[in-house]
Amino acid sequence: MKVGLVQHTCSTDKQANIEKSIQGIAECAQKGAELVVLQELHCGIYFCQAEDTAMFDLASPIPGPDTDIFSEAAKQHNIVLVTSLFEKRAPGLYHNTAVVFEKDGSIAGKYRKMHIPDDPAYYEKFYFTPGDMGFNPIETSVGKLGVLVCWDQWYPEAARLMALAGAEMLIYPTAIGWESTDPIAEKERQHGAWFISQRGHAVANGLPVITVNRTGHESDWSGVTGGIEFWGQSFVAGPQGEVLHLSSVGHEENVVVEIDKKRTEEVRRIWPFFRDRRIDYYGDLVKRYRD
């Protein structure tokens, strides 16, 4: 199956951002993509760098005007499309929500980001209510998609639960980068940890992993920090953690990568991690900590 990855910069011009995403979808479809994945919050800037109530105006209901646009794109190009939108669910209640569209433009399903960070320049707890839909793959014409979002990618439990529910691949729309004051050695450690963690999810679950990250520098309009340099490097890993594609650090790219879904069965036969799990001794995993 051919999968399209759309990696691009974002600005305060929402329409321009949407047009970049639409253009990326078109280019990937022209290259034969059956599934296209967009980056986290691709319609706007990464507004979580500071706490600002005016930023809630960027959100839209689902369904709503933003989903209408991407529904039409999926239908026009006859693709399954994974988007990442700022959802206004009710007054004062907002989510970071991935919406998946079927080839006919209908909404196949959605996933509300479960793990919400609260770190310098990543003040997501101010904006997003934690998801309440659990870890359930979304059924589409190209397979069962285990869609998660950014901070979720650090949690093996999320990947495992998606895999146990029959996900055929793990998909992570992402917005991650370097805060300007981090030294080079720390930046390298951060990226290395991010890269190996998700490849580890591929290995542990015998599934392909598709991660699409934004790129470019985005200023902190509050002036508290020097902004974030998003590191790009969107990638696809196979079910043994092998790197099938790695995008550049600082460039916009619309690429198509071929994955072989049949390899999951082959890999799980030689590495039967699911068979050998000691589920009778894992009960403490639902505790906050083992004292």
The 8 nearest C-alpha neighbors of each residue, nearest first, counted from 0:
[[1, 258, 257, 259, 2, 33, 260, 32],
 [0, 2, 257, 32, 256, 33, 255, 258],
 [1, 3, 34, 32, 256, 255, 35, 257],
 [2, 4, 255, 35, 27, 32, 254, 34],
 [5, 3, 36, 254, 253, 35, 211, 255],
 [4, 6, 253, 37, 23, 252, 36, 7],
 [7, 5, 252, 251, 213, 212, 253, 4],
 [6, 8, 251, 213, 214, 5, 252, 9],
 [9, 7, 214, 215, 213, 251, 10, 6],
 [10, 8, 44, 16, 43, 7, 41, 11],
 [9, 11, 12, 44, 43, 16, 8, 13],
 [10, 12, 44, 13, 43, 9, 16, 15],
 [13, 11, 10, 15, 14, 16, 43, 9],
 [14, 12, 16, 43, 15, 42, 11, 17],
 [13, 15, 17, 16, 12, 18, 42, 43],
 [16, 14, 18, 12, 17, 13, 19, 10],
 [17, 15, 13, 19, 42, 18, 14, 9],
 [16, 18, 20, 14, 42, 19, 15, 21],
 [17, 19, 21, 15, 16, 20, 22, 14],
 [20, 18, 22, 16, 17, 21, 23, 15],
 [19, 21, 23, 17, 18, 22, 24, 16],
 [22, 20, 18, 24, 23, 19, 17, 25],
 [23, 21, 25, 19, 24, 20, 18, 26],
 [24, 22, 20, 26, 21, 25, 5, 253],
 [23, 25, 21, 27, 22, 26, 28, 20],
 [24, 26, 22, 28, 23, 27, 29, 21],
 [27, 25, 29, 23, 28, 24, 22, 30],
 [26, 28, 30, 3, 24, 29, 32, 25],
 [29, 27, 32, 31, 25, 30, 26, 24],
 [30, 28, 26, 27, 31, 25, 32, 76],
 [31, 29, 27, 28, 32, 26, 255, 254],
 [30, 32, 28, 29, 33, 27, 1, 255],
 [31, 33, 1, 28, 2, 3, 27, 34],
 [32, 34, 78, 1, 2, 79, 31, 35],
 [33, 35, 79, 2, 32, 78, 80, 3],
 [36, 34, 3, 80, 2, 4, 81, 79],
 [37, 35, 81, 4, 80, 3, 5, 82],
 [36, 38, 5, 82, 81, 172, 211, 4],
 [39, 37, 172, 211, 212, 173, 41, 213],
 [38, 40, 173, 172, 83, 174, 41, 37],
 [41, 39, 83, 84, 42, 43, 38, 85],
 [40, 42, 39, 38, 43, 83, 16, 37],
 [43, 41, 16, 17, 40, 13, 84, 44],
 [44, 42, 13, 41, 9, 11, 40, 10],
 [43, 45, 10, 46, 9, 11, 217, 42],
 [44, 46, 47, 43, 48, 40, 217, 174],
 [45, 47, 44, 48, 54, 49, 43, 50],
 [46, 48, 122, 49, 121, 123, 45, 120],
 [47, 49, 120, 121, 46, 219, 122, 45],
 [50, 48, 47, 51, 120, 122, 221, 46],
 [51, 49, 125, 47, 52, 122, 48, 126],
 [50, 52, 53, 54, 49, 55, 46, 47],
 [51, 53, 54, 55, 50, 56, 126, 125],
 [54, 52, 55, 51, 56, 57, 50, 46],
 [55, 53, 56, 52, 57, 51, 46, 58],
 [54, 56, 57, 53, 58, 52, 126, 51],
 [57, 55, 54, 58, 53, 59, 52, 87],
 [58, 56, 55, 54, 59, 85, 43, 53],
 [57, 59, 85, 87, 86, 56, 55, 60],
 [60, 58, 87, 86, 63, 85, 61, 65],
 [59, 61, 87, 63, 86, 62, 88, 58],
 [62, 60, 63, 86, 66, 59, 87, 88],
 [61, 63, 60, 66, 64, 67, 65, 59],
 [62, 64, 61, 60, 66, 65, 67, 59],
 [63, 65, 67, 66, 68, 59, 62, 60],
 [66, 64, 67, 68, 63, 69, 59, 62],
 [65, 67, 69, 68, 63, 64, 62, 70],
 [68, 66, 64, 70, 65, 69, 63, 71],
 [69, 67, 65, 66, 71, 70, 72, 64],
 [70, 68, 72, 66, 71, 67, 73, 65],
 [69, 71, 104, 67, 73, 72, 68, 66],
 [70, 72, 74, 69, 68, 73, 104, 75],
 [73, 71, 69, 75, 74, 70, 76, 68],
 [74, 72, 78, 70, 104, 76, 71, 102],
 [73, 75, 104, 103, 77, 71, 102, 72],
 [74, 76, 72, 73, 77, 71, 78, 104],
 [75, 77, 73, 74, 78, 72, 28, 25],
 [78, 76, 102, 74, 73, 75, 103, 79],
 [79, 77, 102, 33, 73, 76, 34, 80],
 [78, 80, 34, 101, 102, 100, 73, 33],
 [79, 81, 35, 100, 99, 34, 73, 36],
 [82, 80, 99, 36, 98, 37, 35, 100],
 [81, 83, 98, 37, 97, 99, 80, 84],
 [84, 82, 97, 40, 39, 96, 98, 41],
 [83, 85, 96, 40, 86, 97, 95, 82],
 [86, 84, 58, 95, 94, 96, 59, 40],
 [87, 85, 94, 59, 58, 60, 93, 88],
 [88, 86, 93, 60, 59, 58, 89, 92],
 [87, 89, 93, 92, 86, 60, 90, 94],
 [90, 88, 92, 87, 91, 93, 60, 86],
 [91, 89, 92, 88, 87, 93, 55, 60],
 [90, 92, 89, 93, 87, 88, 55, 126],
 [93, 91, 89, 90, 88, 87, 128, 94],
 [92, 94, 87, 127, 86, 88, 128, 91],
 [95, 93, 127, 86, 128, 96, 85, 111],
 [96, 94, 85, 112, 111, 127, 86, 84],
 [97, 95, 111, 84, 110, 94, 83, 112],
 [96, 98, 83, 110, 82, 109, 84, 111],
 [97, 99, 109, 82, 81, 108, 83, 96],
 [98, 100, 81, 108, 107, 80, 109, 106],
 [101, 99, 106, 80, 107, 105, 79, 104],
 [100, 102, 79, 104, 105, 103, 107, 106],
 [103, 101, 78, 77, 79, 74, 104, 73],
 [102, 104, 74, 101, 105, 77, 73, 100],
 [105, 103, 70, 74, 73, 101, 102, 100],
 [104, 106, 101, 100, 103, 107, 70, 102],
 [107, 105, 100, 108, 99, 101, 104, 98],
 [108, 106, 100, 101, 99, 105, 139, 137],
 [109, 107, 99, 106, 137, 98, 110, 100],
 [108, 110, 98, 97, 99, 111, 96, 107],
 [109, 111, 97, 96, 112, 98, 132, 146],
 [110, 112, 96, 130, 95, 113, 94, 97],
 [113, 111, 130, 95, 148, 96, 114, 129],
 [112, 114, 130, 129, 111, 115, 151, 131],
 [113, 115, 151, 112, 150, 129, 116, 130],
 [114, 116, 124, 123, 129, 113, 150, 117],
 [117, 115, 123, 118, 124, 114, 121, 150],
 [116, 118, 122, 123, 124, 121, 115, 119],
 [117, 119, 121, 122, 120, 116, 123, 124],
 [118, 120, 121, 122, 117, 48, 178, 49],
 [121, 119, 48, 122, 118, 49, 47, 178],
 [122, 120, 118, 48, 47, 119, 123, 117],
 [123, 121, 117, 47, 124, 118, 125, 120],
 [122, 124, 125, 126, 47, 121, 117, 116],
 [123, 125, 126, 127, 122, 117, 115, 116],
 [126, 124, 123, 122, 127, 50, 47, 117],
 [127, 125, 123, 124, 93, 128, 47, 55],
 [128, 126, 94, 93, 124, 123, 95, 129],
 [127, 129, 94, 93, 130, 92, 126, 124],
 [130, 128, 113, 127, 115, 112, 114, 131],
 [129, 131, 113, 111, 112, 132, 128, 94],
 [130, 132, 133, 129, 111, 113, 112, 128],
 [133, 131, 130, 111, 110, 134, 135, 113],
 [134, 132, 131, 135, 130, 113, 110, 111],
 [133, 135, 161, 160, 157, 136, 132, 145],
 [134, 136, 161, 133, 137, 164, 145, 132],
 [137, 135, 145, 144, 166, 143, 161, 138],
 [136, 138, 144, 143, 108, 139, 135, 145],
 [137, 139, 143, 142, 136, 144, 107, 140],
 [140, 138, 142, 141, 143, 137, 101, 107],
 [139, 141, 142, 138, 101, 79, 102, 143],
 [142, 140, 139, 143, 79, 34, 33, 0],
 [143, 141, 139, 140, 144, 138, 167, 166],
 [142, 144, 138, 166, 167, 137, 136, 139],
 [145, 143, 137, 136, 166, 146, 168, 167],
 [144, 146, 136, 169, 166, 161, 168, 170],
 [145, 147, 170, 144, 169, 171, 136, 110],
 [146, 148, 171, 170, 151, 145, 112, 149],
 [147, 149, 171, 172, 151, 112, 173, 150],
 [148, 150, 173, 151, 152, 171, 172, 174],
 [151, 149, 152, 153, 114, 148, 115, 116],
 [150, 152, 149, 114, 148, 153, 154, 147],
 [151, 153, 150, 149, 154, 197, 148, 171],
 [154, 152, 151, 150, 196, 155, 197, 193],
 [153, 155, 156, 152, 157, 151, 158, 150],
 [156, 154, 158, 157, 159, 200, 153, 152],
 [155, 157, 159, 154, 158, 160, 161, 284],
 [158, 156, 160, 155, 159, 154, 161, 134],
 [157, 159, 155, 161, 156, 160, 162, 200],
 [160, 158, 162, 156, 161, 157, 155, 163],
 [161, 159, 163, 157, 162, 158, 156, 164],
 [160, 162, 164, 158, 159, 163, 145, 166],
 [161, 163, 166, 159, 165, 164, 160, 158],
 [164, 162, 160, 165, 161, 159, 166, 204],
 [165, 163, 161, 162, 166, 160, 135, 136],
 [164, 166, 162, 163, 167, 161, 143, 136],
 [167, 165, 162, 145, 143, 144, 136, 168],
 [166, 168, 143, 144, 165, 206, 142, 145],
 [169, 167, 207, 206, 166, 144, 145, 208],
 [168, 170, 145, 208, 146, 209, 207, 144],
 [171, 169, 146, 209, 210, 208, 145, 147],
 [170, 172, 210, 148, 147, 149, 173, 209],
 [173, 171, 38, 39, 211, 148, 149, 210],
 [174, 172, 149, 212, 39, 38, 211, 171],
 [175, 173, 212, 39, 213, 149, 38, 176],
 [176, 174, 229, 173, 212, 230, 177, 213],
 [177, 175, 229, 230, 228, 227, 178, 174],
 [176, 178, 228, 227, 179, 229, 186, 181],
 [177, 179, 227, 180, 181, 226, 228, 176],
 [178, 180, 225, 181, 177, 227, 226, 228],
 [181, 179, 178, 182, 225, 224, 177, 226],
 [180, 182, 179, 178, 185, 186, 183, 177],
 [183, 181, 185, 184, 186, 180, 179, 187],
 [182, 184, 186, 185, 187, 181, 188, 180],
 [185, 183, 187, 186, 182, 188, 181, 189],
 [186, 184, 188, 187, 182, 183, 189, 181],
 [187, 185, 183, 189, 184, 188, 190, 181],
 [186, 188, 184, 190, 185, 189, 191, 183],
 [187, 189, 185, 191, 186, 190, 192, 184],
 [190, 188, 186, 192, 187, 191, 185, 193],
 [189, 191, 193, 187, 192, 188, 194, 186],
 [192, 190, 188, 194, 193, 189, 187, 195],
 [191, 193, 189, 195, 190, 194, 196, 188],
 [194, 192, 190, 196, 191, 195, 189, 197],
 [193, 195, 191, 192, 196, 197, 190, 198],
 [194, 196, 198, 192, 197, 193, 199, 191],
 [197, 195, 199, 193, 198, 194, 192, 153],
 [196, 198, 200, 199, 195, 194, 152, 201],
 [197, 199, 240, 201, 195, 200, 196, 236],
 [198, 200, 196, 202, 197, 201, 195, 203],
 [201, 199, 197, 203, 198, 202, 204, 158],
 [200, 202, 206, 238, 198, 199, 240, 205],
 [203, 201, 239, 199, 205, 240, 200, 204],
 [204, 202, 200, 201, 205, 199, 272, 159],
 [203, 205, 206, 201, 202, 200, 162, 159],
 [206, 204, 238, 202, 263, 201, 203, 267],
 [205, 207, 238, 201, 168, 204, 263, 208],
 [206, 208, 237, 238, 168, 236, 201, 169],
 [209, 207, 169, 236, 235, 201, 168, 170],
 [210, 208, 235, 170, 234, 169, 171, 207],
 [209, 211, 171, 234, 233, 170, 172, 235],
 [212, 210, 233, 38, 172, 173, 4, 37],
 [213, 211, 173, 231, 233, 38, 174, 6],
 [212, 214, 231, 6, 7, 174, 38, 8],
 [213, 215, 231, 229, 8, 230, 7, 249],
 [216, 214, 8, 229, 228, 249, 217, 213],
 [215, 217, 228, 227, 229, 218, 214, 226],
 [218, 216, 227, 226, 228, 215, 219, 44],
 [217, 219, 226, 220, 225, 216, 227, 222],
 [218, 220, 226, 221, 222, 224, 48, 225],
 [219, 221, 222, 218, 49, 223, 226, 48],
 [222, 220, 219, 223, 49, 224, 48, 218],
 [221, 223, 220, 219, 224, 225, 218, 226],
 [224, 222, 221, 219, 225, 220, 49, 226],
 [225, 223, 226, 222, 219, 179, 120, 178],
 [224, 226, 179, 219, 218, 227, 222, 223],
 [225, 227, 218, 219, 224, 217, 179, 178],
 [228, 226, 178, 217, 177, 216, 229, 176],
 [229, 227, 216, 177, 176, 215, 230, 217],
 [230, 176, 228, 214, 215, 175, 231, 227],
 [229, 231, 176, 248, 214, 228, 232, 249],
 [230, 232, 214, 248, 212, 213, 233, 229],
 [233, 231, 246, 247, 248, 245, 234, 230],
 [234, 232, 211, 246, 212, 210, 231, 245],
 [235, 233, 245, 244, 210, 232, 246, 209],
 [234, 236, 209, 244, 243, 208, 242, 210],
 [237, 235, 242, 208, 241, 240, 243, 207],
 [236, 238, 207, 241, 240, 239, 242, 243],
 [239, 237, 206, 205, 207, 201, 240, 202],
 [240, 238, 202, 241, 237, 201, 205, 266],
 [239, 241, 198, 237, 202, 236, 201, 238],
 [240, 242, 237, 236, 239, 243, 238, 198],
 [241, 243, 236, 244, 235, 240, 237, 245],
 [244, 242, 236, 235, 241, 237, 245, 234],
 [243, 245, 234, 235, 242, 246, 256, 236],
 [246, 244, 234, 232, 233, 247, 235, 242],
 [247, 245, 232, 233, 234, 244, 248, 231],
 [246, 248, 232, 249, 250, 231, 245, 233],
 [249, 247, 231, 230, 232, 250, 246, 214],
 [248, 250, 214, 215, 247, 231, 230, 251],
 [251, 249, 247, 252, 248, 214, 7, 215],
 [250, 252, 7, 6, 8, 214, 249, 253],
 [251, 253, 6, 254, 5, 250, 7, 246],
 [254, 252, 5, 23, 4, 27, 6, 26],
 [255, 253, 4, 3, 252, 27, 256, 5],
 [254, 256, 3, 2, 27, 1, 32, 4],
 [257, 255, 2, 1, 3, 258, 254, 244],
 [256, 258, 1, 0, 2, 255, 259, 243],
 [257, 259, 0, 260, 1, 256, 237, 2],
 [260, 258, 261, 262, 0, 257, 263, 237],
 [259, 261, 262, 263, 258, 167, 0, 207],
 [260, 262, 263, 259, 264, 265, 258, 266],
 [261, 263, 265, 260, 264, 259, 266, 238],
 [264, 262, 266, 261, 205, 265, 206, 267],
 [263, 265, 267, 262, 266, 261, 268, 205],
 [264, 266, 262, 268, 263, 267, 269, 261],
 [267, 265, 263, 268, 269, 264, 270, 262],
 [266, 268, 270, 271, 264, 269, 265, 205],
 [269, 267, 265, 266, 271, 270, 264, 263],
 [268, 270, 266, 267, 271, 265, 264, 272],
 [269, 271, 267, 268, 272, 266, 205, 273],
 [272, 270, 267, 274, 273, 268, 269, 275],
 [271, 273, 275, 274, 270, 276, 203, 267],
 [272, 274, 271, 276, 275, 204, 267, 270],
 [273, 275, 271, 272, 276, 277, 267, 270],
 [276, 274, 272, 273, 277, 271, 278, 270],
 [275, 277, 273, 278, 274, 272, 279, 271],
 [278, 276, 279, 280, 275, 281, 274, 273],
 [277, 279, 281, 280, 276, 282, 275, 273],
 [278, 280, 277, 281, 282, 276, 283, 275],
 [281, 279, 278, 277, 282, 283, 276, 284],
 [282, 280, 278, 283, 284, 279, 277, 285],
 [281, 283, 284, 280, 285, 279, 278, 286],
 [284, 282, 285, 286, 281, 289, 280, 288],
 [285, 283, 282, 286, 281, 287, 288, 289],
 [284, 286, 283, 282, 287, 281, 288, 289],
 [287, 285, 283, 288, 284, 289, 282, 290],
 [288, 286, 285, 289, 284, 283, 290, 282],
 [289, 287, 286, 290, 283, 284, 285, 282],
 [288, 290, 286, 287, 283, 284, 285, 282],
 [289, 288, 287, 286, 283, 284, 285, 282]]
